[in-house]
Amino acid sequence: MRWLIDNFSTVVDYSETHLYLALLPLLIGLIIAIPVGTVIRNIKWLRRITLTLASIAFTIPSLALFVTIPQVFGLKTLDPLNVVIALSVYSTALLIRAVPEALDSVPDSVIDASIAVGFTPLRRALTVELPLALPVMIANIRVIAVTNISLVSVGSLIGIGGLGVLFKQGYDRDYPDQIIAGIIAIVVLALALDLILYLVGRLLTPWTRTTSAAKVPAIIAAEGEPV
């Protein structure tokens, strides 16, 4: 704890880098997985193939990706993009599974109501299915965000910055205090990010607190207009 207090500014700098390397891949994964997951949801054979490929991608060891990505993309070994690309693969692989599962949680009665009032498939996906799937999706995003926080630490083995640097330096110097400081910082960062995402999820889904699921079809029928 003493080392953490004495070097607090250094830990904050590493934390900022760590957070950037964890959140950017999550954002990239969302940009890819939301449209793809929406499209494959009702196409059984395509969904099965996509989920199989995603599962295979997630089983690739992170260190192996960090080492091979520079050769594939022509990047320098110490380029932070190596970590971003690798974690984007993992994030997308997990989200490709999470998005269809979240959409599956939307009650059939709600979907039927939106069809009855004339919503097109695109409008139904954007204004009904995806918003109502948010509670399940946010829960998965929280897990993936914390997973990324953990995986970024592996990047220190190839010289990429982040809180994992404290592990490597502490091990090289045989200085346990520095390693403990890294563990504490990562745990605090993961818990803080998880709390923020939880609060964001609560903010984006006010109907989970004020409107019962049984009322949703009636609301769509009352407010929707045929297109």
Secondary structure in CASP SS format (residue, H / E / C, confidence):
PFRMAT SS
TARGET T0000
AUTHOR 0000-0000-0000
METHOD secondary structure of the structure
MODEL  1
M C 1.00
R H 1.00
W H 1.00
L H 1.00
I H 1.00
D H 1.00
N C 1.00
F H 1.00
S H 1.00
T H 1.00
V H 1.00
V H 1.00
D H 1.00
Y H 1.00
S H 1.00
E H 1.00
T H 1.00
H H 1.00
L H 1.00
Y H 1.00
L H 1.00
A H 1.00
L H 1.00
L H 1.00
P H 1.00
L H 1.00
L H 1.00
I H 1.00
G H 1.00
L H 1.00
I H 1.00
I H 1.00
A H 1.00
I H 1.00
P H 1.00
V H 1.00
G H 1.00
T H 1.00
V H 1.00
I H 1.00
R C 1.00
N C 1.00
I C 1.00
K H 1.00
W H 1.00
L H 1.00
R H 1.00
R H 1.00
I H 1.00
T H 1.00
L H 1.00
T H 1.00
L H 1.00
A H 1.00
S H 1.00
I H 1.00
A H 1.00
F H 1.00
T H 1.00
I C 1.00
P C 1.00
S H 1.00
L H 1.00
A H 1.00
L H 1.00
F H 1.00
V H 1.00
T H 1.00
I H 1.00
P H 1.00
Q H 1.00
V H 1.00
F H 1.00
G C 1.00
L C 1.00
K C 1.00
T C 1.00
L C 1.00
D C 1.00
P C 1.00
L H 1.00
N H 1.00
V H 1.00
V H 1.00
I H 1.00
A H 1.00
L H 1.00
S H 1.00
V H 1.00
Y H 1.00
S H 1.00
T H 1.00
A H 1.00
L H 1.00
L H 1.00
I H 1.00
R H 1.00
A H 1.00
V H 1.00
P H 1.00
E H 1.00
A H 1.00
L H 1.00
D H 1.00
S C 1.00
V C 1.00
P C 1.00
D H 1.00
S H 1.00
V H 1.00
I H 1.00
D H 1.00
A H 1.00
S H 1.00
I H 1.00
A H 1.00
V C 1.00
G C 1.00
F C 1.00
T C 1.00
P H 1.00
L H 1.00
R H 1.00
R H 1.00
A H 1.00
L H 1.00
T H 1.00
V H 1.00
E H 1.00
L H 1.00
P H 1.00
L H 1.00
A H 1.00
L H 1.00
P H 1.00
V H 1.00
M H 1.00
I H 1.00
A H 1.00
N H 1.00
I H 1.00
R H 1.00
V H 1.00
I H 1.00
A H 1.00
V H 1.00
T H 1.00
N H 1.00
I H 1.00
S H 1.00
L H 1.00
V H 1.00
S H 1.00
V H 1.00
G H 1.00
S H 1.00
L H 1.00
I H 1.00
G C 1.00
I C 1.00
G C 1.00
G C 1.00
L C 1.00
G H 1.00
V H 1.00
L H 1.00
F H 1.00
K H 1.00
Q H 1.00
G H 1.00
Y H 1.00
D H 1.00
R C 1.00
D C 1.00
Y C 1.00
P H 1.00
D H 1.00
Q H 1.00
I H 1.00
I H 1.00
A H 1.00
G H 1.00
I H 1.00
I H 1.00
A H 1.00
I H 1.00
V H 1.00
V H 1.00
L H 1.00
A H 1.00
L H 1.00
A H 1.00
L H 1.00
D H 1.00
L H 1.00
I H 1.00
L H 1.00
Y H 1.00
L H 1.00
V H 1.00
G H 1.00
R H 1.00
L H 1.00
L H 1.00
T C 1.00
P C 1.00
W H 1.00
T H 1.00
R H 1.00
T H 1.00
T C 1.00
S C 1.00
A H 1.00
A H 1.00
K H 1.00
V H 1.00
P H 1.00
A H 1.00
I H 1.00
I H 1.00
A H 1.00
A H 1.00
E H 1.00
G C 1.00
E C 1.00
P C 1.00
V C 1.00
END
